[in-house]
Amino acid sequence: VQLQASGGGLVQPGGSLTLSCAASGSFDGINHMGWHRQAPGKQRELVARITSDDSTNFADSVKGRFTVSRDNTKNTLYLQMNSLKPEDTGVYYCNAQLRSAYVVYDWWGQGTLVTVSS
């Protein structure tokens, strides 16, 4: 199983980025998926989460600026980030709760770096 995150980069304050996370490998399905981030010197925190029925929740710091979505036909998770701020800088990790037979387990991607700076 692999979660491949992409889309990070350098962007100016006020700019936008879209992150993608594609799940591949052997599993039967995906329950919830989410994005977490870790800023330098800080703990990893939840940014956005989306359930299998498309219910979403966001960290207060990104509400109104970030949108999370998923394409179940492609097993892909997205994070649309608008009005980016320097404090959004960090490594963004995707995770997914996967189903395989009667087992449910969490899996993490490798992370993609987002830098918001002028």
N, C-alpha and C positions, 0 to 999 in steps of 0.2 A: 504494500500500500504506500502511496506517495501523495502528499499534498504539495503541489508546486505553486508557490506564490510568485507573482511578478507585478511590475508596474511601478515600483518605487523609483525615486530619483530626487533630484534637486529642483525645488520650485520656490518662487518668490512668495512672500506673504500676500495673501489675497488670491493666490492662484488655486488651481485645481489639479487633482490627480485621480486616476482610477486604478485601484488594485484588483487583481484577479487571483483566484486560487483554484486550481484544477485538481480534483481528486481522481486518482487512477489506481488500478490494482484489483485485487480480488476481494470484493465485499458484496453484500446483498442490497444494501441501501444506506442512506444517510439520514440521520435524525437532525439534530440542530447543527448549525455551523456558526462560526464566529471569528471575529478579528480581535486580537489583543495587541497591545503595543508596549514596548519597554524603552523609556527614555534613558539617556545616560545617567547612571547613578540612582535610578529609581526602580521600583518593582514593576513587574509586568501587570498591566491593568486591562480589563475588558473595555473594548471600544464599542463594539456592536455585535449583536447576535440575532440570528434568524432561525426560527423553528421550521419543522417540516411542513407546517401549514401556513408559513410565511408571516407568522407573528414576529415582531421585531422589538428590540429594546436597545437603548444607546446609553453611553456614559453621558452624564449631564454636560460635560465640557464640549461634546460634539453635536448635541441635539440641535437640529435646524441647519446644520452644515454638512453632515455626513448622511449618506443613504446606503443601506445594505440590501442586497438582493441576491438571488440564486437562480441558476438555470439548471433544473433537475435533469434535463435531457443531456446536458454536458457535464453534470456533476461539478459545476463551477460556481464559486462564490465571488461576489463583487463587492467592492467598497468604493463608492463615489464620494470623494472628499472635495468640498468647495470651501471657499473663504479660509484657506489654510493659514494657520498662525505659527509662529516660531515654536510655540509650546506643543505643537503637533509632531514635532521632530521625534523620531525614534525608529526602532526596528518593529515592523508590523508582522505579526504571526497569525496565520490562520489555523483554526482547528476545527475538527469535525467529530461528531459522535457517529460511529459507523456500526452497521449491523452485519453480522455474518452468522448464518444459521441461527442459533439461539443465544449468541453472544453479542453484547453491546460493549464497545470500547472507544476511548478517545484517542485521536491521532493528531499530531501537530506537523505543520509545515516548517520550512527552514527559515522563514523570515525574509522580509524585503525592507531595505532601508529607505525611509522618507526623511528628507532634510528640507526644512522650510527656512530659508534665509535669503536676505538681499545681498 
